[in-house]
Amino acid sequence: MAVSNGAANGEAASLNHVTSQLQTLGISDLPKPKGINLYPQLNPVDVYRSIIIDKLHEITGAEVPIIDNAVQWTQDLKHGDLVLPVPALRLKGKKPDELALEIAEKFDSPLLEKPTADKTFVRFFFKPEPLAKLVIPAIHRLKSNFGWNSNLGLEDPSNPNSRRKKVIVEYSSPNIAKEFHTGHLRSTIIGGFLIKLYQRAGWETVSMNYLGDWGKQYGVLSEGFEKYGNEESLLKDPVKHLNDVYVKINRDNSEEQKPVKAITEKKEELEKKKNPPKPKKPAKGKEAEAPPENKWTDEDEQNLQKINAELEEVQQQLANKPSIDERARRFFKRMVDGDKQALANWQRFRDLSIEAYKEMYARLNIHFEDYSGESTVKEDDMETAAKVLQEKNISEDSKGAVIVDLSKHGHPTLGKTLVKKRDGTSLYLTRDIAANFERYEKYHFDQMIYVIASQQDVHVKQFFTILSLMGAPYSDIVAKCKHISFGMVKDPKGQTMSTRKGTVISLADSLDGVKDYMHDVMRKNQEKYEQVQDPEATADTLAISSIMVQDYSGKMVNGYNFDMAKMTSFEGDTGPYLQYSHARLCSIKRKAIVSEEEMLNADLSLITAKEGVQLIRSLAQWPDVFLNTYKTSEPVTVLTYLFKMTHLLSSCYDAIDRNNKNAKTLSVMYAESPEKKVALMAMYEAARIVLNNGMQLLGLTPVERM
């Protein structure tokens, strides 16, 4: 997302404002430390960075890039607006605590308080009045672009004319004909967040949905539809109906496979006895307590042979029947062989599923440029990949199948993985390898991000490792690839959900349930309810915010339980609380009737209450929060900041005059002068802009009334 003309004009105006504001403070020229990229026109804190880095270079002689990396933003403002861990300067000759004291003593700037030396840390606190005069107007000028830095997506960030980099994010990727459930939610909203993050960092983005649309399960589904399908139900709600059909036929299949399962369990038990895991060496002095050795007898061997024969007989009976599993296997083989009737059936299910998914994605504010899938991968590219694996001795034959034993290639923890089945059909891995190559050929991306659940961590590691072993061009392409792993969404009791078993929670049903709840809450205040333009749509927006904020509330690697009671609460750090905070700021703006021009020219020196000062310090952090999030890809960084900022906002509403406890010193409506009212409105509108920007980055749609 390149910077729009409006944003570029805002940047220029903001830089002019920075220059003129600094001149009133006795700073004629802002230092421009060499060898680093700072953007004072986009990030007011970079004004302070340039001064601090310049002064630290002068005092210590440390190299500018090292100082730049050492000076850090703080998540807790009580530790300073910026902090320097002195050892990070990597200077020899002076003890870090002594150097900290020296820096604090020698440092001086009209923009900053005298720094404090805290052991080996130097803490920098910005003076409130200059900060307000730099931050609030910058937010008003940049508006919806405040916080972002489109220079990050340039091949050379120091050259605005250099090429913009391209990133593909593959996410969501449901299996067609299966209902979109809460388990799909994480990949979908994490991927959507990453797209928005990279767009705001100036990258060209491709949003890709790689559908699970190939494999034996479509043979199973075809069998199910033949037995349980209904045309009317299919056209009314295709995904829900096909999902119901899939669950029913899988239950039938499980029942049919029970004899095989029982015999297989007996076989595995005997094989474990025949080849037991190596026993742990007993602790010294406890040798006598070691369990007796479980000897393998001739009778055991006879039993194993008997069970193997039984298993073979039962499997043959099911194949002759033929069983659901066998019919599904044969159907998929017809698909692979290009049978028109089999493919027509599959294509219909695929098309209907995609149309239904698009409705759900629109509801979640998600859009895809590329709907690909396992079925779209070219056979020629898979064959070429298989040939490279064979020629480089990466793959090997194993009882008619083709495998890769990564332990033989220096990766003992990754074990063996199947590349091709005995019947010649390719597996996910073969398709993934070919798909990776095809994407690069089509898009020539600089980065490719796979958003895949932690359950598939081993598969992704095997996939990336095999690509690395294959050499150019495969190894060159995978070097540009990255895996974002995330924990699973479980049901409210912490149980894993399964489509096959029918234990998933439908996302559509969940959204509808939360929407109805939110609608009921809104109705409780009839006066406000009547002012909402579209109550149904607003309730749906609140529902989506509730669900998405719960998902973002922890690090991506952590799973969570899908808890509707918790997510819909207006108490604590929830989606409804963020929406309420935004709606309240909109209400203040509507009632105040202060123009944008007045706010741009506000006398911000009138904001002296500590609560207002703290809020402005927090607003100044937003561009750094975005930059840190760009580095970590963690949406919880944004969410944590927004909750901290809105808590400070609440403190402003409740702030009272120390001399008159009945007077709310930061109230717009009861301001003691027109000038104070304008200044406060400028601050609250800046807070609304930042909150709005943060919510939009997370994929939330901020409401103005609720």
C-alpha positions as CSV (number, residue, x, y, z in Angstrom):
1,M,0.0,0.0,0.0
2,A,1.8,3.1,-1.2
3,V,1.2,6.3,0.6
4,S,-1.7,8.2,-1.0
5,N,-1.3,11.8,-2.1
6,G,-3.3,12.9,0.9
7,A,-0.9,11.0,3.2
8,A,2.1,12.4,1.4
9,N,0.8,15.9,1.8
10,G,0.1,15.1,5.4
11,E,3.7,13.9,5.9
12,A,5.1,17.1,4.3
13,A,2.8,19.3,6.4
14,S,3.8,17.3,9.5
15,L,7.5,17.7,8.8
16,N,7.0,21.5,8.3
17,H,5.2,21.6,11.6
18,V,8.0,19.7,13.3
19,T,10.6,22.2,11.9
20,S,8.7,25.3,12.9
21,Q,7.8,23.9,16.3
22,L,11.4,23.0,17.0
23,Q,12.5,26.5,16.0
24,T,10.2,28.0,18.7
25,L,12.1,25.8,21.2
26,G,15.5,27.1,20.1
27,I,16.4,24.1,17.9
28,S,17.1,25.5,14.4
29,D,18.0,22.2,12.7
30,L,16.9,18.7,13.6
31,P,20.0,16.4,13.7
32,K,20.2,13.8,10.9
33,P,22.4,11.0,12.3
34,K,24.2,9.2,9.4
35,G,23.7,5.5,8.6
36,I,20.2,5.1,10.0
37,N,16.6,5.8,8.8
38,L,14.5,8.0,10.9
39,Y,11.1,9.4,10.0
40,P,10.2,12.4,12.1
41,Q,7.4,13.4,9.7
42,L,5.7,10.1,10.5
43,N,6.8,9.3,14.0
44,P,7.1,12.2,16.5
45,V,9.3,10.0,18.8
46,D,11.9,10.0,16.0
47,V,12.3,13.7,16.6
48,Y,13.6,12.7,20.1
49,R,15.5,9.7,18.8
50,S,17.5,11.9,16.4
51,I,18.4,14.3,19.2
52,I,19.2,11.5,21.7
53,I,21.3,9.6,19.2
54,D,23.2,12.7,18.1
55,K,23.9,13.6,21.8
56,L,24.9,10.1,22.7
57,H,27.3,9.9,19.8
58,E,28.8,13.2,20.9
59,I,29.1,12.1,24.6
60,T,30.3,8.5,24.1
61,G,31.7,8.2,20.6
62,A,29.6,5.1,20.0
63,E,28.7,4.3,16.4
64,V,25.4,5.8,15.3
65,P,23.8,2.4,14.1
66,I,24.7,0.8,17.4
67,I,23.1,3.7,19.4
68,D,20.0,3.4,17.2
69,N,19.6,-0.3,18.0
70,A,20.3,0.4,21.7
71,V,17.7,3.1,22.3
72,Q,14.4,1.4,23.0
73,W,10.8,2.3,23.5
74,T,9.2,1.3,26.8
75,Q,6.0,-0.6,27.2
76,D,5.5,1.0,30.6
77,L,5.8,4.8,30.7
78,K,6.9,4.9,34.3
79,H,10.3,3.6,33.0
80,G,10.6,6.5,30.6
81,D,9.5,7.4,27.1
82,L,12.7,6.0,25.7
83,V,15.4,4.0,27.5
84,L,19.1,3.2,26.9
85,P,20.6,0.0,28.3
86,V,24.2,1.3,28.4
87,P,25.9,-2.2,27.9
88,A,24.1,-2.3,24.5
89,L,26.5,0.5,23.3
90,R,29.3,-2.1,23.4
91,L,31.9,0.3,24.7
92,K,35.1,-0.7,26.5
93,G,37.0,1.1,29.1
94,K,34.2,2.4,31.4
95,K,31.8,0.5,33.7
96,P,28.2,0.7,32.4
97,D,26.9,2.3,35.6
98,E,29.6,5.0,35.5
99,L,28.9,5.7,31.9
100,A,25.2,5.9,32.6
101,L,25.9,8.6,35.3
102,E,28.1,10.5,32.8
103,I,25.5,10.4,30.1
104,A,22.8,11.7,32.5
105,E,25.1,14.5,33.7
106,K,26.2,15.7,30.2
107,F,22.9,15.3,28.3
108,D,20.8,18.4,27.8
109,S,18.0,19.3,25.4
110,P,15.0,21.7,25.6
111,L,12.7,18.8,24.6
112,L,13.6,16.5,27.4
113,E,13.8,16.4,31.2
114,K,17.2,15.7,32.7
115,P,17.8,12.0,32.1
116,T,17.9,9.6,35.0
117,A,20.7,7.0,35.5
118,D,19.1,3.8,36.9
119,K,22.1,1.5,37.5
120,T,23.1,0.6,33.9
121,F,20.0,2.2,32.3
122,V,19.6,5.8,31.2
123,R,15.9,6.8,31.1
124,F,14.6,9.7,29.0
125,F,11.4,11.5,29.8
126,F,9.9,13.9,27.3
127,K,8.8,17.4,28.5
128,P,4.9,17.4,28.3
129,E,4.3,20.7,26.5
130,P,6.7,20.3,23.5
131,L,5.5,16.6,23.2
132,A,1.8,17.7,23.0
133,K,2.7,20.3,20.4
134,L,4.5,17.7,18.3
135,V,2.2,14.7,18.7
136,I,-1.4,16.0,18.6
137,P,-1.0,18.1,15.3
138,A,0.9,15.2,13.7
139,I,-2.0,12.9,14.4
140,H,-4.5,15.4,13.1
141,R,-2.5,16.0,9.9
142,L,-1.9,12.3,9.1
143,K,-5.3,11.0,10.3
144,S,-5.8,7.5,9.1
145,N,-2.2,7.2,8.1
146,F,-0.8,8.1,11.5
147,G,1.4,5.2,12.8
148,W,2.2,3.6,9.5
149,N,5.5,3.8,7.6
150,S,5.2,2.8,4.0
151,N,9.0,3.2,3.6
152,L,9.5,-0.2,5.3
153,G,8.2,-2.0,2.2
154,L,10.8,-0.4,-0.1
155,E,13.7,-2.5,-1.3
156,D,15.9,0.4,-0.1
157,P,14.1,2.3,2.7
158,S,16.4,5.3,2.3
159,N,15.4,5.7,-1.4
160,P,11.7,6.6,-1.8
161,N,11.9,5.7,-5.6
162,S,13.1,2.1,-5.0
163,R,11.0,-0.9,-5.8
164,R,8.2,-2.0,-3.4
165,K,8.6,-5.6,-2.1
166,K,5.9,-8.2,-2.6
167,V,4.6,-10.6,0.0
168,I,2.1,-13.5,-0.4
169,V,0.2,-14.6,2.7
170,E,-1.5,-18.0,2.5
171,Y,-4.1,-18.4,5.1
172,S,-7.6,-19.7,6.1
173,S,-7.4,-22.7,3.6
174,P,-10.5,-24.6,4.6
175,N,-11.4,-28.0,3.1
176,I,-14.2,-27.4,0.7
177,A,-17.6,-28.8,1.5
178,K,-16.8,-28.6,5.2
179,E,-18.5,-26.0,7.3
180,F,-16.5,-22.9,8.3
181,H,-16.0,-23.4,12.0
182,T,-14.3,-21.6,14.9
183,G,-11.2,-23.7,14.3
184,H,-10.7,-22.0,10.9
185,L,-11.1,-18.6,12.5
186,R,-7.5,-18.3,13.8
187,S,-5.8,-18.8,10.4
188,T,-8.3,-16.5,8.8
189,I,-8.0,-13.5,11.1
190,I,-4.2,-13.9,11.7
191,G,-3.7,-14.0,7.9
192,G,-6.0,-11.0,7.4
193,F,-4.1,-9.1,10.1
194,L,-0.7,-9.8,8.4
195,I,-2.0,-8.6,5.1
196,K,-3.1,-5.3,6.7
197,L,0.2,-5.0,8.6
198,Y,2.3,-5.4,5.4
199,Q,0.1,-3.1,3.4
200,R,0.6,-0.3,6.0
201,A,4.3,-1.0,5.9
202,G,4.2,-0.3,2.2
203,W,4.5,-3.8,0.7
204,E,2.6,-5.1,-2.3
205,T,0.4,-7.9,-0.9
206,V,-1.3,-11.0,-2.3
207,S,-4.0,-12.5,-0.1
208,M,-4.1,-16.3,-1.0
209,N,-6.6,-19.0,0.0
210,Y,-5.1,-22.4,-0.7
211,L,-8.2,-24.6,-0.5
212,G,-8.2,-28.2,0.6
213,D,-10.0,-29.4,-2.5
214,W,-8.4,-32.7,-3.4
215,G,-8.0,-36.1,-1.9
216,K,-9.9,-39.2,-0.9
217,Q,-12.2,-37.2,1.4
218,Y,-14.1,-36.1,-1.8
219,G,-14.7,-39.7,-2.6
220,V,-16.1,-40.1,0.9
221,L,-18.3,-37.0,0.4
222,S,-19.6,-38.2,-2.9
223,E,-20.6,-41.5,-1.3
224,G,-22.3,-39.5,1.5
225,F,-24.2,-37.3,-0.9
226,E,-25.4,-40.3,-2.8
227,K,-26.8,-41.8,0.4
228,Y,-27.9,-38.7,2.4
229,G,-27.8,-35.8,-0.1
230,N,-30.8,-33.5,-0.8
231,E,-30.8,-31.0,-3.8
232,E,-33.0,-28.5,-2.1
233,S,-30.9,-28.4,1.1
234,L,-27.7,-28.2,-1.0
235,L,-28.8,-25.1,-2.9
236,K,-30.2,-23.5,0.3
237,D,-27.0,-23.8,2.4
238,P,-24.4,-25.9,0.5
239,V,-21.6,-26.0,3.0
240,K,-23.9,-26.8,6.0
241,H,-25.6,-29.5,4.1
242,L,-22.4,-31.1,2.7
243,N,-20.9,-30.9,6.2
244,D,-23.9,-32.8,7.6
245,V,-23.6,-35.4,4.9
246,Y,-19.8,-35.7,5.5
247,V,-20.4,-36.3,9.3
248,K,-23.1,-38.9,8.6
249,I,-21.1,-40.9,6.1
250,N,-18.0,-40.8,8.3
251,R,-20.1,-42.3,11.2
252,D,-21.2,-45.1,8.8
253,N,-17.6,-45.6,7.7
254,S,-16.3,-45.8,11.4
255,E,-19.0,-48.4,12.1
256,E,-18.0,-50.4,9.0
257,Q,-14.2,-50.2,10.0
258,K,-14.8,-51.3,13.6
259,P,-13.6,-54.9,13.0
260,V,-10.4,-53.6,11.3
261,K,-9.8,-51.2,14.2
262,A,-10.2,-53.9,16.8
263,I,-7.8,-56.3,15.1
264,T,-5.3,-53.5,14.4
265,E,-5.3,-52.6,18.1
266,K,-4.5,-56.3,19.0
267,K,-1.8,-56.4,16.3
268,E,-0.2,-53.2,17.6
269,E,-0.2,-54.5,21.2
270,L,1.6,-57.7,20.1
271,E,4.1,-55.8,18.0
272,K,4.9,-53.5,20.9
273,K,5.6,-56.6,23.0
274,K,7.8,-58.1,20.2
275,N,9.7,-54.8,19.8
276,P,9.4,-53.0,23.1
277,P,10.9,-49.5,23.6
278,K,14.3,-49.5,25.2
279,P,13.8,-49.5,29.0
280,K,15.1,-46.7,31.0
281,K,18.1,-47.6,33.2
282,P,17.0,-47.9,36.8
283,A,18.4,-45.5,39.3
284,K,21.4,-46.7,41.3
285,G,20.4,-48.9,44.2
286,K,16.9,-49.6,42.6
287,E,18.0,-52.3,40.2
288,A,15.9,-54.8,42.0
289,E,12.8,-52.7,41.4
290,A,13.2,-52.8,37.6
291,P,10.2,-54.4,35.8
292,P,10.8,-58.0,34.7
293,E,11.7,-58.5,31.0
294,N,8.7,-59.3,28.9
295,K,9.9,-62.3,26.8
296,W,8.5,-62.9,23.3
297,T,7.3,-66.6,23.0
298,D,6.5,-68.9,20.1
299,E,2.9,-68.7,21.1
300,D,3.1,-64.9,20.8
301,E,4.6,-65.3,17.3
302,Q,1.8,-67.6,16.2
303,N,-0.8,-65.2,17.6
304,L,0.7,-62.3,15.6
305,Q,0.7,-64.4,12.4
306,K,-2.9,-65.4,13.1
307,I,-3.9,-61.8,13.7
308,N,-2.1,-60.6,10.5
309,A,-4.1,-63.2,8.5
310,E,-7.3,-62.1,10.2
311,L,-6.6,-58.5,9.4
312,E,-5.8,-59.3,5.8
313,E,-9.0,-61.3,5.4
314,V,-11.2,-58.6,6.9
315,Q,-9.6,-55.9,4.8
316,Q,-10.1,-58.0,1.7
317,Q,-13.8,-58.6,2.6
318,L,-14.3,-54.8,2.9
319,A,-12.5,-54.2,-0.4
320,N,-14.7,-56.9,-2.1
321,K,-17.9,-55.5,-0.5
322,P,-16.8,-52.7,-1.5
323,S,-16.7,-50.7,1.7
324,I,-17.3,-46.9,1.9
325,D,-13.6,-46.4,2.3
326,E,-12.8,-48.6,-0.8
327,R,-15.5,-46.9,-2.9
328,A,-14.1,-43.5,-1.8
329,R,-10.6,-44.5,-2.8
330,R,-11.8,-45.7,-6.2
331,F,-13.8,-42.4,-6.7
332,F,-10.7,-40.3,-6.0
333,K,-8.6,-42.5,-8.4
334,R,-11.2,-41.7,-11.1
335,M,-10.8,-38.0,-10.3
336,V,-7.0,-38.3,-10.6
337,D,-7.4,-40.1,-13.9
338,G,-9.6,-37.3,-15.2
339,D,-13.0,-39.1,-15.2
340,K,-15.5,-36.4,-16.3
341,Q,-18.4,-37.5,-14.2
342,A,-16.4,-37.7,-11.0
343,L,-14.8,-34.3,-11.7
344,A,-18.1,-32.7,-12.5
345,N,-19.5,-33.8,-9.1
346,W,-16.4,-32.5,-7.3
347,Q,-16.4,-29.2,-9.2
348,R,-20.0,-28.5,-8.2
349,F,-19.2,-29.1,-4.5
350,R,-16.1,-26.8,-4.9
351,D,-17.9,-23.9,-6.6
352,L,-20.8,-23.9,-4.2
353,S,-18.5,-24.0,-1.2
354,I,-16.3,-21.1,-2.4
355,E,-19.4,-18.9,-2.9
356,A,-20.6,-19.7,0.6
357,Y,-17.1,-19.0,2.1
358,K,-17.0,-15.6,0.3
359,E,-20.1,-14.6,2.3
360,M,-18.4,-15.5,5.6
361,Y,-15.1,-13.8,4.6
362,A,-17.1,-10.6,3.7
363,R,-18.6,-10.7,7.2
364,L,-15.1,-10.9,8.7
365,N,-13.8,-8.1,6.5
366,I,-11.5,-10.5,4.6
367,H,-10.8,-10.4,0.9
368,F,-8.7,-12.8,-1.2
369,E,-7.0,-12.0,-4.5
370,D,-6.1,-15.6,-5.2
371,Y,-8.3,-18.7,-4.7
372,S,-6.0,-21.6,-5.5
373,G,-6.0,-25.1,-4.1
374,E,-4.5,-28.6,-4.2
375,S,-6.4,-29.3,-7.3
376,T,-4.8,-26.4,-9.3
377,V,-1.2,-27.7,-8.9
378,K,0.1,-28.9,-12.2
379,E,0.9,-32.6,-12.6
380,D,4.0,-31.6,-14.7
381,D,5.4,-29.6,-11.8
382,M,4.8,-32.4,-9.4
383,E,6.5,-34.8,-11.7
384,T,9.5,-32.5,-12.1
385,A,9.8,-32.1,-8.3
386,A,9.5,-35.9,-7.9
387,K,12.3,-36.3,-10.5
388,V,14.6,-33.9,-8.7
389,L,14.0,-35.8,-5.4
390,Q,14.9,-39.0,-7.1
391,E,17.9,-37.8,-9.0
392,K,19.4,-36.1,-5.9
393,N,18.8,-39.3,-3.9
394,I,16.5,-37.4,-1.5
395,S,13.6,-39.8,-2.0
396,E,13.7,-43.6,-2.0
397,D,11.4,-46.6,-2.7
398,S,9.7,-48.2,0.3
399,K,7.5,-51.3,-0.5
400,G,6.1,-49.6,-3.7
401,A,5.6,-46.2,-2.1
402,V,8.1,-43.3,-2.3
403,I,9.3,-41.7,0.9
404,V,11.9,-39.2,2.1
405,D,13.9,-40.3,5.2
406,L,15.2,-37.0,6.6
407,S,17.2,-38.7,9.3
408,K,19.5,-39.9,6.5
409,H,20.0,-36.2,5.4
410,G,21.1,-34.9,8.8
411,H,17.6,-34.2,10.3
412,P,17.0,-37.1,12.8
413,T,14.1,-35.4,14.5
414,L,12.0,-35.0,11.3
415,G,11.9,-38.7,10.6
416,K,10.2,-40.2,7.4
417,T,7.5,-38.7,5.3
418,L,5.5,-40.2,2.4
419,V,5.8,-38.5,-1.0
420,K,3.8,-40.9,-3.2
421,K,1.4,-43.7,-2.3
422,R,1.7,-47.3,-3.7
423,D,-1.2,-46.6,-6.1
424,G,0.8,-43.7,-7.6
425,T,-1.4,-40.8,-6.1
426,S,0.5,-37.8,-4.8
427,L,0.3,-36.6,-1.3
428,Y,0.1,-33.1,0.3
429,L,3.9,-32.8,0.4
430,T,4.4,-33.3,-3.3
431,R,1.7,-30.7,-4.1
432,D,3.2,-28.3,-1.6
433,I,6.6,-28.5,-3.2
434,A,5.2,-27.9,-6.7
435,A,2.8,-25.2,-5.5
436,N,5.7,-23.3,-3.8
437,F,7.6,-23.3,-7.1
438,E,4.4,-22.2,-9.1
439,R,3.8,-19.3,-6.8
440,Y,7.2,-17.9,-7.3
441,E,7.0,-18.3,-11.0
442,K,3.7,-16.4,-11.0
443,Y,4.4,-13.6,-8.5
444,H,8.2,-13.4,-8.0
445,F,7.6,-12.7,-4.3
446,D,10.1,-11.3,-1.8
447,Q,8.5,-13.2,1.0
448,M,5.9,-15.9,1.3
449,I,4.1,-16.5,4.7
450,Y,2.3,-19.7,5.5
451,V,-0.2,-19.3,8.3
452,I,-0.7,-22.9,9.5
453,A,-1.7,-24.4,12.8
454,S,0.9,-25.8,15.2
455,Q,-0.5,-29.3,14.6
456,Q,1.2,-29.1,11.2
457,D,4.6,-27.9,12.6
458,V,6.4,-31.1,11.7
459,H,4.9,-31.2,8.2
460,V,6.0,-27.6,7.5
461,K,9.5,-28.3,8.8
462,Q,9.7,-31.4,6.6
463,F,8.4,-29.4,3.6
464,F,10.9,-26.5,4.1
465,T,13.8,-28.9,4.8
466,I,13.1,-31.0,1.6
467,L,13.0,-27.8,-0.5
468,S,16.3,-26.8,1.0
469,L,17.9,-30.2,0.1
470,M,16.6,-29.9,-3.5
471,G,18.9,-27.1,-4.4
472,A,18.2,-24.2,-6.8
473,P,15.6,-23.0,-7.6
474,Y,13.7,-24.7,-4.8
475,S,16.2,-23.9,-2.1
476,D,16.4,-20.2,-3.2
477,I,12.6,-19.9,-3.1
478,V,12.2,-21.5,0.4
479,A,14.8,-19.1,1.8
480,K,12.1,-16.4,1.2
481,C,9.4,-18.4,3.0
482,K,8.3,-18.2,6.6
483,H,5.8,-20.2,8.7
484,I,3.5,-18.4,11.2
485,S,2.4,-21.1,13.6
486,F,-0.6,-20.8,15.9
487,G,-2.3,-22.7,18.7
488,M,-5.7,-24.4,18.3
489,V,-9.2,-23.1,19.2
490,K,-11.0,-25.6,21.4
491,D,-14.6,-25.8,22.5
492,P,-15.7,-24.1,25.8
493,K,-14.7,-27.2,27.8
494,G,-11.2,-27.3,26.2
495,Q,-11.9,-30.2,23.9
496,T,-10.5,-30.5,20.4
497,M,-13.0,-30.0,17.7
498,S,-13.4,-32.5,14.8
499,T,-15.4,-32.1,11.6
500,R,-15.4,-35.9,11.1
501,K,-17.0,-36.5,14.5
502,G,-19.4,-33.5,14.1
503,T,-18.0,-31.7,17.2
504,V,-17.1,-28.4,15.6
505,I,-18.8,-25.1,16.5
506,S,-20.1,-23.4,13.4
507,L,-18.7,-19.9,13.0
508,A,-21.8,-18.6,11.4
509,D,-24.0,-19.9,14.3
510,S,-21.5,-18.5,16.8
511,L,-21.6,-15.1,15.1
512,D,-25.4,-15.1,14.9
513,G,-25.6,-16.0,18.6
514,V,-23.2,-13.2,19.7
515,K,-25.0,-10.8,17.3
516,D,-28.4,-11.5,18.9
517,Y,-26.9,-11.1,22.4
518,M,-25.3,-7.7,21.4
519,H,-28.6,-6.6,19.8
520,D,-30.4,-7.3,23.1
521,V,-27.8,-5.3,25.0
522,M,-28.3,-2.3,22.6
523,R,-32.1,-2.4,23.0
524,K,-31.8,-1.9,26.7
525,N,-31.1,1.8,26.1
526,Q,-34.0,2.8,23.8
527,E,-32.9,6.4,23.4
528,K,-29.4,5.5,22.1
529,Y,-30.8,2.5,20.2
530,E,-33.1,4.8,18.1
531,Q,-30.0,6.9,17.1
532,V,-28.2,3.9,15.6
533,Q,-28.6,4.0,11.8
534,D,-28.5,0.2,11.3
535,P,-28.8,-1.7,14.6
536,E,-28.6,-5.2,13.0
537,A,-25.3,-4.3,11.2
538,T,-23.9,-2.7,14.3
539,A,-24.8,-5.7,16.4
540,D,-23.0,-7.9,13.8
541,T,-19.9,-5.7,13.9
542,L,-19.9,-5.9,17.7
543,A,-20.2,-9.7,17.5
544,I,-17.2,-10.0,15.1
545,S,-15.2,-7.6,17.4
546,S,-16.0,-9.8,20.4
547,I,-14.8,-13.0,18.7
548,M,-11.7,-11.5,17.1
549,V,-10.5,-9.7,20.2
550,Q,-10.7,-12.9,22.2
551,D,-8.6,-14.6,19.5
552,Y,-6.0,-11.8,19.6
553,S,-5.8,-11.7,23.4
554,G,-2.7,-14.0,23.7
555,K,0.4,-14.8,21.6
556,M,-0.4,-16.7,18.4
557,V,1.3,-19.9,19.6
558,N,-1.1,-20.2,22.5
559,G,-4.5,-21.9,22.0
560,Y,-7.6,-20.9,23.7
561,N,-11.2,-22.0,24.5
562,F,-14.0,-20.5,22.5
563,D,-15.9,-18.8,25.4
564,M,-18.9,-16.7,24.3
565,A,-19.7,-15.5,27.9
566,K,-16.2,-14.1,28.3
567,M,-15.9,-12.5,24.8
568,T,-19.3,-10.7,25.0
569,S,-18.6,-9.0,28.3
570,F,-18.4,-5.2,28.5
571,E,-16.2,-5.5,31.6
572,G,-12.5,-6.0,31.2
573,D,-10.4,-6.1,28.1
574,T,-12.9,-7.3,25.4
575,G,-14.0,-6.3,21.9
576,P,-17.2,-4.6,23.2
577,Y,-15.1,-2.5,25.6
578,L,-12.9,-1.2,22.7
579,Q,-16.0,-0.5,20.6
580,Y,-17.6,1.4,23.5
581,S,-14.4,3.5,23.9
582,H,-14.5,4.5,20.3
583,A,-18.2,5.2,20.3
584,R,-17.8,7.4,23.4
585,L,-15.1,9.5,21.7
586,C,-17.4,9.9,18.7
587,S,-20.1,11.1,21.0
588,I,-17.8,13.7,22.6
589,K,-16.9,14.9,19.1
590,R,-20.5,15.2,18.0
591,K,-21.5,17.2,21.1
592,A,-18.5,19.5,21.2
593,I,-18.9,20.9,17.6
594,V,-15.2,22.0,17.3
595,S,-13.8,22.3,13.8
596,E,-10.7,20.6,12.5
597,E,-9.0,23.9,11.9
598,E,-9.6,25.0,15.5
599,M,-8.1,21.7,16.7
600,L,-5.1,22.1,14.5
601,N,-4.4,25.5,16.0
602,A,-5.3,24.5,19.6
603,D,-3.3,25.9,22.5
604,L,-2.0,22.5,23.8
605,S,-0.1,24.1,26.7
606,L,-3.5,24.3,28.5
607,I,-3.4,20.5,29.0
608,T,-1.5,20.2,32.3
609,A,-3.4,17.5,34.3
610,K,-1.3,14.4,34.7
611,E,-4.0,12.2,33.2
612,G,-3.9,14.2,30.0
613,V,-0.1,14.2,29.9
614,Q,-0.1,10.4,30.3
615,L,-2.6,10.0,27.5
616,I,-0.5,12.1,25.1
617,R,2.7,10.2,26.0
618,S,0.8,7.0,25.2
619,L,-0.5,8.4,21.8
620,A,3.1,9.2,20.9
621,Q,4.0,5.5,21.3
622,W,1.6,4.3,18.5
623,P,4.1,4.5,15.6
624,D,6.6,2.5,17.7
625,V,4.0,0.0,18.6
626,F,3.3,-0.5,14.9
627,L,7.0,-0.9,14.1
628,N,7.5,-3.4,16.9
629,T,4.4,-5.4,15.6
630,Y,5.9,-5.3,12.1
631,K,9.0,-7.0,13.5
632,T,7.1,-9.6,15.7
633,S,3.9,-10.2,13.6
634,E,2.1,-10.5,17.0
635,P,-1.4,-8.8,17.0
636,V,-1.5,-9.0,20.8
637,T,1.1,-6.2,20.8
638,V,-1.4,-3.9,19.2
639,L,-4.3,-5.1,21.3
640,T,-2.3,-4.7,24.6
641,Y,-1.4,-1.1,23.6
642,L,-5.0,-0.2,22.7
643,F,-6.3,-1.4,26.1
644,K,-3.6,0.5,28.0
645,M,-4.3,3.6,26.0
646,T,-8.1,3.3,26.5
647,H,-7.6,2.8,30.2
648,L,-5.6,6.1,30.3
649,L,-8.5,7.6,28.3
650,S,-10.9,6.6,31.0
651,S,-8.7,8.2,33.6
652,C,-9.0,11.5,31.7
653,Y,-12.8,11.4,31.9
654,D,-12.6,11.0,35.7
655,A,-9.8,13.5,36.3
656,I,-10.7,16.1,38.9
657,D,-9.2,19.5,39.7
658,R,-7.0,19.2,42.8
659,N,-8.3,22.6,44.1
660,N,-12.0,21.9,43.2
661,K,-12.9,18.3,43.5
662,N,-16.3,18.9,41.9
663,A,-14.7,20.1,38.7
664,K,-13.7,17.6,36.0
665,T,-10.5,19.2,34.7
666,L,-10.4,17.3,31.4
667,S,-14.1,17.5,30.5
668,V,-14.8,19.0,27.1
669,M,-18.3,20.0,27.9
670,Y,-17.4,21.8,31.2
671,A,-14.1,23.3,30.1
672,E,-13.4,26.6,31.9
673,S,-12.7,28.5,28.6
674,P,-13.3,28.1,24.9
675,E,-9.6,27.7,24.4
676,K,-9.4,24.8,26.9
677,K,-12.4,23.1,25.2
678,V,-10.6,23.2,21.8
679,A,-7.4,21.9,23.3
680,L,-9.1,19.0,25.0
681,M,-11.1,18.2,21.9
682,A,-7.9,18.1,19.9
683,M,-6.5,15.6,22.4
684,Y,-9.6,13.4,22.4
685,E,-9.9,13.4,18.7
686,A,-6.3,12.4,18.4
687,A,-7.0,9.5,20.7
688,R,-10.0,8.5,18.6
689,I,-7.8,8.6,15.4
690,V,-5.2,6.3,17.0
691,L,-7.9,3.9,18.5
692,N,-9.6,3.8,15.1
693,N,-6.3,3.1,13.3
694,G,-5.4,0.3,15.7
695,M,-8.8,-1.3,15.5
696,Q,-8.7,-1.2,11.7
697,L,-5.2,-2.8,11.7
698,L,-6.7,-5.7,13.7
699,G,-9.5,-6.1,11.2
700,L,-12.2,-4.5,13.4
701,T,-14.7,-2.0,12.1
702,P,-15.0,0.8,14.7
703,V,-18.6,1.8,15.4
704,E,-19.7,5.4,16.0
705,R,-22.9,4.7,18.0
706,M,-24.0,1.6,20.0
